[in-house]
Amino acid sequence: LSQIYYEYGDFDSLSVDGAVSAVTLDNLAPYALTTTGTKPAGVTGASIAVEFNTDNTLRITFKTDGSKALSNYTFLLDDTQMTPTRSGKNAYLEIKNIAAPNLDIPHTFTITDGTDTYTVTASALSYAYTSVKNGNEARRNLGKALYLYNQAANDKFGV
């Protein structure tokens, strides 16, 4: 499936497995990203991404309008203060090396200015949910395959 999504190798002759096609948005609904609190001044939102390079990495990017320096905010990952990675006027926090059985474990990503606090709760399967809900066909299938990968790992390791 990754060959189809990333269009490498002999992907033209590949097809999506029936198990992938059977996964629905309802299967992934329990993993939907949630937000709580009030965005601090200058924070416009957040986005989610998962990278599948040599490991599985979950990234939440806090988007800002640039009106306040990033140093005016405090960032927390699972209640531990973290230094974010800067990306233009935005900043992100990420969790690297997520094992397959842990792709469904939610984490909290928080930004605060001391007055207002905004928290995003998400797992790697939150990305799968977003992909199935909003993506093109290849991205929807990637999200479904990620879900099946996690379910198979949970079954194998008795999670």
C-alpha positions, 0 to 999 in steps of 0.5 A: 500500500505504501508503494501505491501512496508514495508512487514508487516501484511497480505500483501500477500493478498493485491493488488495495486488499479487501481488508483495507477496503472494509475499514470504515470511518466508524472503526477509526472514530474512537481515535479522532483528534480532540482539542480543549481549552482556549487558543492563546493569543497569536495561535491560530490552530494545530495540524497533525502529521505522521512520518513513516521514515525509519520509524513512526513519528507523530507530530502536532504543529501549532500554527501561529500568526507570528504576532508573538515570539514562540518564546512567549509560549510554553509547550508541554508533551504529556505534561512535560515541558518541551522545547518545540522545533521551529518551522517558520512562524509555527512550532511542533512537538513530536513523538518518535519511534512509536511501536506498532502496538502503541500507534493507538495510544493518545498523547497530549500536546499543549501550548500556553501563554500563562493565561490561555491553554490549548491542548490537542489529544491525539495518537498516530491513529488520529492521523489515520482517522483524519486521512480516512475522513478528509484524504484522497483515495490513496491517503484514505487507504493509507489511514486504513492500512495504518489502523490494520497494522496497529490492530494486527500488532495488538493481536500479536502482542496481546495488547 
